[in-house]
Amino acid sequence: MSRTPALLLCVLILAGCKHAPPPANSGPATTPLASNPAPPINPATAGTISGLVRFDGKPPARIPIDMSADPACNLPKLPYLTEQIMVTDQQLANVYVYIKSGAPSYTAVPMAPAVRLNQKGCRYSPHVIAVQQGGSVIFSNSDATVHNIHTMPDQTGNASIDFSEPANSAPRTQVFPAPEVMLPVRCNNHPWMSAFINVAPNPWFAITGPDGRFTITGVPPGTYTLAAVHEKLGEQDTQITVPPKSAAQASFTFSAK
């Protein structure tokens, strides 16, 4: 009997477990900080960083995904399309922008608001989120079907997650102690579902919206390395100086590889 079907099944299972690894050199120091308190920030001198992330060239077409395997997902609605590269008017969504170096690293303040990752319409929403190290993510299920949260972190300190969330079940919360970039989230029950969690080493980060724009507030004056990371297109870094009580501008342009 041929071993080809068995080998193919193994390859498909392994491929579905974890997405491509994060872009090289994309992360800061990854040692979890047990209880490093936040340094004081003078609001009278703090500034902002804002900007735009663009896409150069013709973006790849988003591909329809068949969800008929689960009747609870296969509802009459607009087709479910892949979310890896989301471009509107040449502006790129779902880019994680953060201060990579030049700022002190520390954990989130106690009782910091958690970030929610919902399962709705048999997709994760939002597709990309970010939280400060030591902060929490709330996983919730708004669908009438059983979903699964499965992560396999690369960084020591962030525990692997693999649990099911039945329909109408209570949300579950997970703490992420260590900085990590583009940590994949998968649903073992619905292999088309994917999301990414970013764990920032400080509170200065943002995710670009559909218009490709981002704003980071409350930044102390200084010179920093600002990184922009996309799940498929990699990372770009730039040096930026934030003057006291001023707004600094930054822009990034990605293109298909």
ZAMARGU-4260 file (C-alpha; in steps of 0.2 Angstrom, whole numbers, plus 5000, padded with zeros to 4 digits):
<rodrens>
0) 5000/5000/5000 | 5007/5017/4995 | 5012/5028/5009 | 5009/5044/4999 | 4992/5048/5007
5) 4998/5046/5024 | 5013/5057/5021 | 5002/5070/5013 | 4990/5070/5028 | 5005/5073/5040
10) 5011/5088/5029 | 4994/5096/5029 | 4992/5094/5048 | 5009/5102/5051 | 5006/5116/5039
15) 4989/5120/5048 | 4997/5121/5065 | 5007/5137/5063 | 5009/5151/5051 | 5026/5156/5043
20) 5038/5162/5057 | 5038/5181/5061 | 5050/5192/5050 | 5068/5190/5055 | 5075/5203/5067
25) 5057/5208/5071 | 5057/5208/5090 | 5065/5217/5104 | 5073/5208/5119 | 5062/5194/5124
30) 5065/5192/5143 | 5049/5193/5153 | 5049/5207/5165 | 5042/5201/5182 | 5036/5217/5189
35) 5046/5231/5182 | 5036/5247/5185 | 5033/5260/5172 | 5044/5276/5173 | 5035/5292/5176
40) 5029/5301/5160 | 5027/5320/5160 | 5011/5324/5150 | 5016/5342/5149 | 5031/5336/5137
45) 5024/5320/5129 | 5022/5320/5111 | 5014/5309/5098 | 5019/5298/5083 | 5007/5297/5068
50) 5009/5291/5050 | 5003/5281/5036 | 5008/5263/5029 | 5006/5261/5010 | 5006/5247/4998
55) 5016/5249/4982 | 5010/5240/4967 | 4995/5229/4963 | 4989/5220/4979 | 4986/5202/4978
60) 4968/5197/4975 | 4959/5191/4991 | 4953/5173/4989 | 4936/5167/4994 | 4936/5153/5007
65) 4924/5139/5008 | 4916/5138/5025 | 4903/5125/5021 | 4911/5111/5032 | 4902/5119/5046
70) 4884/5123/5043 | 4885/5136/5057 | 4898/5146/5047 | 4890/5144/5030 | 4877/5157/5032
75) 4870/5168/5018 | 4882/5183/5018 | 4896/5191/5008 | 4910/5178/5004 | 4923/5176/5017
80) 4939/5182/5009 | 4957/5179/5015 | 4964/5193/5026 | 4983/5191/5024 | 4985/5207/5014
85) 4971/5220/5016 | 4974/5236/5005 | 4962/5250/5002 | 4967/5264/4990 | 4985/5258/4992
90) 4984/5259/5011 | 4989/5244/5021 | 4979/5238/5036 | 4984/5227/5050 | 5002/5233/5052
95) 5009/5232/5069 | 5019/5248/5073 | 5029/5250/5089 | 5044/5258/5097 | 5056/5244/5095
100) 5071/5252/5104 | 5076/5268/5113 | 5062/5267/5126 | 5063/5257/5142 | 5054/5241/5143
105) 5042/5237/5157 | 5026/5228/5161 | 5008/5234/5159 | 5001/5244/5173 | 4991/5234/5186
110) 4973/5231/5180 | 4977/5238/5163 | 4962/5235/5151 | 4962/5219/5142 | 4961/5217/5123
115) 4947/5207/5116 | 4949/5194/5102 | 4932/5189/5097 | 4926/5174/5086 | 4912/5180/5075
120) 4906/5174/5058 | 4919/5160/5060 | 4933/5172/5059 | 4944/5181/5072 | 4940/5199/5075
125) 4951/5209/5074 | 4963/5200/5063 | 4978/5208/5071 | 4979/5214/5089 | 4993/5221/5101
130) 4995/5221/5120 | 5008/5227/5131 | 5019/5214/5139 | 5011/5208/5156 | 4994/5213/5148
135) 4979/5201/5145 | 4969/5196/5130 | 4951/5191/5132 | 4945/5177/5120 | 4926/5176/5117
140) 4915/5166/5105 | 4900/5175/5098 | 4896/5161/5086 | 4883/5146/5087 | 4897/5134/5085
145) 4912/5127/5095 | 4928/5137/5092 | 4946/5133/5097 | 4961/5145/5102 | 4977/5138/5098
150) 4994/5147/5099 | 5012/5141/5099 | 5023/5156/5105 | 5041/5157/5100 | 5046/5167/5115
155) 5050/5160/5133 | 5037/5166/5145 | 5021/5166/5134 | 5012/5150/5137 | 5005/5139/5123
160) 4986/5139/5122 | 4975/5126/5116 | 4957/5126/5122 | 4939/5125/5115 | 4926/5138/5117
165) 4908/5131/5115 | 4894/5143/5109 | 4888/5155/5122 | 4902/5150/5134 | 4911/5162/5146
170) 4926/5172/5139 | 4943/5166/5144 | 4958/5177/5148 | 4976/5174/5145 | 4991/5185/5151
175) 5006/5187/5139 | 5022/5191/5149 | 5035/5192/5136 | 5037/5203/5120 | 5033/5194/5104
180) 5029/5199/5086 | 5015/5191/5076 | 5011/5177/5087 | 4999/5166/5076 | 4982/5161/5083
185) 4973/5146/5075 | 4956/5137/5077 | 4959/5118/5076 | 4940/5116/5071 | 4940/5129/5057
190) 4957/5129/5048 | 4954/5145/5038 | 4953/5155/5054 | 4969/5165/5059 | 4974/5180/5069
195) 4990/5187/5076 | 4994/5194/5093 | 5008/5206/5096 | 5015/5209/5113 | 5024/5225/5115
200) 5039/5229/5127 | 5031/5246/5131 | 5015/5255/5129 | 5019/5264/5113 | 5011/5254/5099
205) 4997/5254/5087 | 4989/5244/5073 | 4985/5252/5056 | 4966/5253/5052 | 4959/5251/5034
210) 4965/5268/5030 | 4983/5263/5034 | 4985/5276/5047 | 4991/5274/5065 | 4994/5286/5080
215) 5004/5283/5096 | 5001/5295/5110 | 5010/5300/5126 | 5027/5297/5119 | 5041/5305/5130
220) 5053/5316/5120 | 5068/5306/5113 | 5074/5297/5098 | 5068/5280/5094 | 5068/5265/5082
225) 5050/5263/5076 | 5046/5247/5068 | 5032/5242/5056 | 5028/5223/5055 | 5016/5214/5043
230) 5012/5196/5044 | 5017/5192/5026 | 5027/5207/5020 | 5040/5208/5034 | 5047/5222/5044
235) 5053/5240/5041 | 5062/5251/5054 | 5065/5269/5054 | 5073/5282/5066 | 5061/5295/5073
240) 5064/5310/5085 | 5049/5316/5095 | 5052/5334/5101 | 5043/5340/5117 | 5025/5343/5115
245) 5026/5339/5097 | 5019/5327/5084 | 5032/5317/5074 | 5027/5309/5057 | 5033/5292/5050
250) 5028/5283/5034 | 5031/5265/5028 | 5029/5258/5011 | 5027/5239/5008 | 5026/5229/4992
255) 5022/5211/4987 | 5037/5200/4988
</rodrens>
